[in-house]
Amino acid sequence: ILYADGTDIGISIGDASSVYEHDGTMSFTIQLTETPDWGEEVVVNYSTHNNTAKAGEDYDATSGSVTFYGASLFPPRLGDTTKTITVTIVDDTIHESSENFYVKITNNTEGYIVSDDKGYGTIYDDDALPIEARIHDRWEDERDNNWILNFTFRLNQNAPEDITLNYTTQNSSAIAGDDYIASSGTVTIPTGSTDGYIPITIIGDTTPEDRENFKVKISSI
């Protein structure tokens, strides 16, 4: 054990080991360079602060103090140089990047210097990337007879299970019944696949007309 020698004693807080959301807690260590003098008590205050991680969303804000004790006979103790504080991590279902926050310490005890007042902690996300679907535009020259125009839609990742989407057509400058046949329904992407197709019947004619368009909307992943 090292006892105080009359010179300034350093107080510091180290960066925490990174954790995943599901780990539930993160620990920070506050350390003295020497044990406090005989019978002395040293109080160190701490509080959490946002960085990219936000209190209430990514971790629970906390503040308080820890007390280091010098050796004594009554009560009998050897003194200490390290204290651990624990911060609760919020486990959510939102996919996000790794984020961090910090714990700041302060102390006003004469003869003690805070040499490192911030300890950073990084939270790794453990939630799956949300499944998203995007449908691609199509352009075709009109034909004299009816034909099928296939719209391709694609997931941003392989389907973890069969995924069913709803779809419906919507008029724009092209009108259902005149230029295409209105359609709605469902289409399923099988497990492990990313692409699907929606067939829409285009009404062919021989009447000259301007370029027209309509929409195919998908929903309900």
N, C-alpha and C positions, 0 to 999 in steps of 0.2 A: 504494500500500500504506500502511495506517495502522499505526504502531508504538505499542507501549504507552507511555503518558505518565506513568506512576506512579500513576494513579487506578485504581479497581477496574474490571476488564474484565468485561463481561457475557457469560454463556454461556446459550444457549437452544436449545430443540429445537422445531421447527415441526410443526404437524399435517401428516400425509401426505395426498397426493392420494388420493381414494377409488378403490378398484379392485373389479373383479369377481373372483369365485373363480377363474375360469379364467386370470386374468392371472398367477397363480402367485407373485408377489412384491409387496411394498409397501416403498417407500423413505421414510426419515425423514432430515431434514437437521439436523445440530447446527451451530450457528454462534457465533462469537465476534464481539464488537463491534469488536475490534481484533486485529491480528496480535500474537502473543506477543513479548515483548522479545527483543533480540538473543541468539541461541543458546539461548533458553529452550524447554523442553518442558512442555506442559500436557496431562495425562491426564484424560479425561472418561469415567466409567463409565456404562454403560447397561444396562437390563434391561426385558423386556416384562412386562406385567401384564394380567390379565383385566379386562374390563368385561362387556359382554353377549357378546362373543366369548370363547371359551374355548381356552386352549392345548391342543394335541393334537387338538382337534376342528375349530377354525376357522383356527388359525395355529400355527406351530412356535415354542415358547418359545425365546428367545435372550437372551444376555447377553454382555457383554464390555467392551472399552474402545477408544477412539480417541485418538490423540495428535496434538496441534497443535504445530507447530514454529515457532519464531521464525527470522528470517533468519540465515544464517551463511555463512562463507566455506569452512569445512571441516566437513562436506561443503557444497558450494555449493548454496544454496537461498534462495528469496525469503520463505519463511514462508507460512502459510495461515490462513484464517478459517472454512472450511466443511469438514465431513466428512459423508459419507452412510453410513447403515447400512441394511441390507436384511433384511426379515423374510419368511420363506416363508409363503404362504397355502395352506391346505388346500382342494383342490377336491373336493367330495363331490357326491353325487347327491340330497341331502336338501333339499327346499324349505323355506326359512326366511326370516325377516325380515332386514333389514340389521342388522349387528352391528358393534361396535367394541371396540378394545382400546387400550392406550396404552404408550408407551415412556417410562421415567423415567430421568433423568440425574442424576448426582452428581459433585461435584468438591471437592477439599480444598486446592487450590493457593492459597497466600496471594496476595491481590491480585486474585482472580477471584471473581465472584458469579454464582450460577445464578439468572437472572432469570425463567426459565420452564422448569420441570423436567419438564413432561409434554407429549408430543406424541401426539395421538389419530389413529387410523386407522380408517376405516369400510370394511367389506367388504360389497359388494352381492351378493345371491344371484343365480345365473343358472340355477337349476334349475326345471323346469316344475312347476306345481301338480299334486300327485298326483291321479289320477282316483278319485273316490269315487261310490258309488251309494247312493241311499236309496229305500226302498220305502214307499209311503204306506198308511196304514190305510184300510179300507173298512167301512162299516156298511150293511146292507140288511135290510129286513123279509123274513121267509121267505115263500115262495110255495108254492102247492099243487103245482106241477110243477117239474121240474129247470130250472135256468137258469145262464147263464154270468156269473160275477162277475170283472171284469177288475181286476187289481191294477196300478197304475201305479208304475213306478220311474223315477228321474231321476238323471242324472249331474250333477255340479257344474260341468261344462264340456262344450263340444261334443266329441264323440268324434273324436280325431285319425285314427282308423282304425276299421274294424269291430271292435266289442267284444262278446265273447260272455260271458254270465253263466250260471252254473248256478243252478237254483232247486229247492226241494223244499218240500212241505207238511209240517206238523207238528201233531199233535193238541194241543188244550188241553181246554177243556170240550166243544168240538165234536169228534166222532169220525169219522174217515175210514170210509166205507162206510155210516154211518148219516146223517150230516149233510152230507157233501161227499165228492167222489171224490178220493182221494189222487193227487197228481201230482208229477212231477219231470221235469227236462229242462234244455234250454238255450234261451236267447233272445238274439238278436243286435241290437245297436243299430248302425245303419249310420253310416258316416263323416259327420261334420257334424251329427248329431242328438244329442239329450240324453235323449229319453224312450223308454220301452218298456213293453210290457204283457204280463202273465202271466194267461192265462184259466184259471179254476178252476171246475169244475162243482159247483154247489150242489144237493143233493138236496132236492127239495120234498116236503112231505107235509102232511097235515091234522091231525096230532097236536099238541095244545097243549103247549108246553114253554117253559122259561125261555130267555133270551138266551144264546147260546153263541158261542164264538170258537175260531179256529185260527190258525196262523201260516203265512206263506209266507216262507221264508228264501232269500236270494240270497248268492252267494259267487263267488270266482274271477274277479275283474276281470282 
